[in-house]
Amino acid sequence: MLGWFQALMPKEERFFDLFTRHAETVVAGAEALRGLLKGGDEIPHYRALVVKHEAEADAITREVLLAVRRSFITPFDRGDIQGLISSMDDAIDQMHQTAKVIALFEVKTFEPCMTEMGDIIQQAAELTLKAVPLLRAIDKNVARINAVTEQITRIEERADELHDQGRKKLFLDYRDGNPMAFILGIEIYGHLEKVVDRFEDVANKISDIVVEQV
């Protein structure tokens, strides 16, 4: 009986491989979004990249959810696996929504706070990629995982500050005219904030898994 279980155990590794692949795709999406927020003639190119990476991430998410249903043994609770991959996928889905709004309303230039939020989104994506492989050996990596999730929380707080600063600047710039520019700016800030919030959700899911497993 023990040998039978040991034969099944290696199948668990595919979940960690899939998490890492998804996180890599999220990083690529964040890099594309950051490029998009530089504005100019390259916006269509970077938007297409965001869409491409979002579709790739969706495919990996479906693969994870299918593996959860088919696997006899999983590395941790099935609900935690589903919650983690879904929260990661929500982050890149929101990047897609941000790019979609920018393309729909033909926005060509971006406020400094928007571009800095793009930098933060990329940092959060890279931290997620740093954290996910550590889940292979949670008991050995608790301190490192906690340090990374705390970093994500800290940069999310900075994003909140930029969100408020940016909206205030929009109000001051457009209170005497051009309400459409104000409305579009507010919407873009809202989408960027949601992207960062989704990364905080990822950090929280990872922290929950650590607490349950240690």
C-alpha positions in Angstrom: 0.0 0.0 0.0 2.8 2.4 0.9 4.5 1.8 -2.4 1.3 2.5 -4.3 1.0 5.9 -2.6 4.6 6.8 -3.3 4.0 6.0 -7.0 1.3 8.6 -7.0 3.2 11.3 -5.1 5.3 12.7 -8.0 2.1 13.7 -9.8 1.8 16.5 -7.2 4.7 18.3 -8.7 2.7 19.3 -11.7 0.7 21.8 -9.6 3.9 23.6 -8.6 5.0 23.6 -12.2 1.7 25.0 -13.3 1.7 27.7 -10.6 5.2 28.8 -11.8 4.2 28.8 -15.4 1.2 30.9 -14.6 3.2 33.3 -12.5 5.7 33.7 -15.4 2.8 34.5 -17.7 1.5 37.1 -15.2 5.0 38.7 -15.1 4.9 38.9 -18.9 1.5 40.5 -18.8 2.6 43.0 -16.3 5.7 43.9 -18.4 3.3 44.5 -21.4 1.0 46.6 -19.3 3.9 48.7 -18.1 5.0 49.2 -21.7 1.5 50.2 -22.7 1.5 52.9 -19.9 4.4 54.6 -21.5 2.0 55.7 -24.2 2.6 56.6 -27.8 2.5 54.6 -31.0 3.4 51.3 -29.3 0.1 51.1 -27.4 -1.5 48.6 -29.9 1.5 46.4 -29.7 1.6 46.2 -25.9 -2.2 45.8 -25.7 -1.9 42.8 -28.0 0.7 41.3 -25.8 -1.5 41.8 -22.7 -4.3 40.0 -24.5 -2.0 37.2 -25.6 -0.6 36.6 -22.1 -4.1 36.7 -20.5 -5.2 34.0 -22.9 -2.2 31.9 -22.0 -2.9 32.4 -18.3 -6.5 31.3 -18.8 -5.3 28.1 -20.4 -3.0 27.3 -17.5 -5.8 28.0 -15.1 -8.0 25.5 -16.8 -5.3 23.0 -16.7 -4.9 23.4 -13.0 -8.6 23.1 -12.3 -8.8 20.0 -14.4 -5.8 18.5 -12.6 -7.5 19.2 -9.3 -10.5 17.2 -10.3 -8.4 14.3 -11.7 -5.7 14.0 -9.1 -6.0 11.5 -6.3 -3.4 13.3 -4.2 -2.8 17.0 -4.2 0.0 18.9 -2.4 -2.5 20.9 -0.2 -6.2 21.4 0.1 -8.0 21.4 -3.3 -9.9 24.6 -2.3 -6.6 26.3 -1.7 -5.2 25.3 -5.0 -8.3 26.6 -6.8 -8.2 29.8 -4.7 -4.6 30.5 -5.5 -4.7 29.9 -9.2 -8.0 31.8 -9.5 -6.6 34.8 -7.6 -3.5 34.8 -9.9 -5.7 34.6 -12.9 -7.8 37.5 -11.6 -4.7 39.7 -11.6 -4.0 39.2 -15.3 -7.7 39.4 -16.2 -7.7 42.8 -14.6 -4.7 43.8 -16.6 -6.6 42.8 -19.7 -9.6 44.9 -18.6 -7.3 47.9 -18.1 -5.8 47.5 -21.6 -9.2 47.1 -23.0 -10.4 50.4 -21.6 -7.3 52.2 -22.8 -7.8 50.9 -26.3 -11.6 51.5 -26.3 -11.3 55.2 -25.5 -8.1 55.7 -27.5 -6.0 57.0 -24.6 -2.5 57.9 -25.8 -0.8 59.6 -22.8 -0.8 58.7 -19.1 -0.3 60.6 -15.8 3.0 60.0 -13.9 1.1 58.3 -11.1 -0.4 55.8 -13.6 3.0 54.9 -14.9 4.3 54.4 -11.4 1.4 52.2 -10.6 2.4 50.2 -13.7 5.9 49.8 -12.1 4.2 48.6 -8.9 2.1 46.1 -10.8 5.3 44.6 -12.4 7.0 44.5 -8.9 4.0 42.7 -7.5 4.0 40.2 -10.4 7.7 39.5 -9.9 7.2 39.0 -6.2 4.4 36.5 -6.9 6.8 34.6 -9.2 9.3 34.6 -6.4 6.9 33.3 -3.8 5.1 30.6 -5.8 8.1 28.1 -6.2 8.7 28.3 -2.5 5.5 26.5 -1.9 7.2 23.3 -3.0 8.7 23.1 0.5 6.6 25.3 2.7 8.0 24.1 6.0 11.5 25.1 4.9 10.5 28.4 3.3 8.0 30.0 5.8 10.2 33.0 6.6 11.0 33.7 2.9 7.4 33.3 1.9 6.2 35.6 4.6 8.8 38.2 3.7 7.6 38.2 0.1 3.9 38.5 0.9 4.7 41.3 3.3 6.5 43.1 0.4 3.4 42.8 -1.8 1.2 44.3 1.0 3.6 47.2 1.4 3.7 48.1 -2.3 -0.1 47.7 -2.4 -0.2 50.5 0.2 2.0 52.6 -2.0 -0.4 52.0 -4.9 -3.2 53.3 -2.8 -1.3 56.5 -2.2 -0.6 56.9 -5.9 -4.3 56.2 -6.7 -5.4 59.0 -4.4 -2.7 61.4 -5.5 -3.5 60.8 -9.2 -7.2 61.4 -8.7 -6.6 64.6 -6.8 -4.3 65.8 -9.7 -7.0 65.0 -12.2 -9.5 67.0 -10.2 -7.2 70.0 -10.0 -6.3 69.8 -13.7 -9.8 69.4 -15.1 -12.2 70.9 -12.6 -12.6 74.0 -14.9 -13.1 72.0 -18.1 -12.6 68.8 -20.1 -14.8 66.5 -17.9 -14.2 63.6 -20.3 -10.5 63.6 -19.6 -11.3 63.5 -15.9 -13.7 60.7 -16.2 -11.4 58.6 -18.3 -8.5 59.2 -15.9 -10.6 58.2 -13.0 -11.6 55.0 -14.7 -8.0 54.1 -15.6 -6.9 54.7 -12.0 -9.7 52.5 -10.8 -8.6 49.6 -13.1 -5.0 49.9 -12.1 -5.9 49.9 -8.4 -7.9 46.7 -9.0 -4.9 45.0 -10.6 -2.8 45.7 -7.5 -5.6 44.6 -5.2 -5.8 41.3 -7.0 -2.1 40.8 -6.2 -2.8 41.5 -2.6 -5.4 38.7 -2.8 -2.7 36.4 -4.2 -0.5 37.3 -1.2 -3.3 36.6 1.2 -4.1 33.2 -0.4 -0.4 32.2 -0.2 -0.3 33.3 3.5 -3.5 31.2 4.2 -1.8 28.2 2.7 1.3 28.7 4.8 -0.8 28.9 8.0 -2.7 25.8 7.2 0.3 23.7 6.2 2.8 24.7 8.9 
